[in-house]
Each structure stands twice: as C-alpha cells, then as structure tokens.
Amino acid sequence: MGWADISSQGTSLPRGSVAEYWNPASGSSAGTETATDAVAKGMKLVMAPANHAYLDQKYAPNTPADLGLTWACPNGCDVDQFYNWDPVHYVSGISRSDVLGVEATLFSETLPTTTDAQYMIFPRLQAIAEIGWSPNTQRTAGSPAYADFLQRLAVDGQRMVAAGINFYRSPEVPWIGAVGSSH
C-alpha cells in the first residue's frame, strides 16, 4: 500500500497492491489521474481525500492559530466536509468494486499534545467512520441522513465530555446540555 502516486507512469506493482487516494481533486480534475491510473493497473483504492479525511486541517478560520493546516481546506473543513461526500463517486471512472474503504489521516506536526490531537480529531472522526461503515446514501447539507447524523453526534458530545475527551464544538451540531467550549 502506498500513496496513489505509486500508480504513476513507469511503475509496476505486485498484484494486490493498494493505492491511498489523498488528493483533494474530485471528478475528473487534474490530480485524479492517480486514482484512475491505479485502478487501470488493477489496484484497489482507499479513499482519503485531504479535504474530506485529513484530520489535521483546520475546522474554520478561527481554529486556534497554532493548530492544524489549511492547504487542503483554505476555508476550513468542519463536520459537513467529512460527512457529506461519497468515496465511490468522488473520482470519475471509479466504481464500488474499486474502493476498499476510507481512511482518516492525522499528521501531527502542529499538534504537540494529545489534547490538541483530540480537538482536531473529534467530532470529524465520527463522520468519516460513519461513511466507512454505513450503506451509501445521499449525504448533502440538507439530506435526512446528515440531519440524523448531527442529532446522533450531539448525543455523542455528552459521551465525549463524560470521557474527558477534548473536542471541537462545531456550530453545525445541535449539542445537548452543557458541552461547553474547549481548547
């Protein structure tokens, strides 16, 4: 397994190799050829486009200045970015049988403590996990699936508080009770 760039011209990989698609490009935009080239070479994909699956990207411009990066999410990647996408149809020409699953990725060079890492991970990790284990459905800002997810995430906020987990209190989520502020 390697970054999808392992599928570039001139490479010959063993049968069963897996490419991780990290590029934020979607559809048939420049950059998506790493995914389509990998599939053309008989590889399976793990989908982790940075603007939907990189947990080290800032939530919003007001994310603490010392935490996270913005190269894949210049305007921020809140919960909706992590939930409202379809790994199978993200890149044109990819089919369900080409995608093994999804991956949430965390690079920690801007996250010196576990508390900082938790803040950047939660609640987006729940969104990417749900995409990985749930049946395909229409996931858009106004979809019933997203509304249902936000309600379940609000309840999960209470669990995270009880467990002492530091998390981002996204304004997208109708948090229940006194989840308070963090970081």
Protein Blocks (a to p, Z undefined) as FASTA:
>chain_A
ZZfklmpghiacdehiacddfbfbghjbghjlmmmmmmmnopacddddfklmpmkbcfbl
klcfkgocfklmmnopafklmmmccfklmpghiafklpnbdcddddfklmmbfklmmmmm
pmklmmmmmmmmpccddddfkbmklmmmmmmmmmmmmmmmmnopacdddfkbccehjebp
eZZ
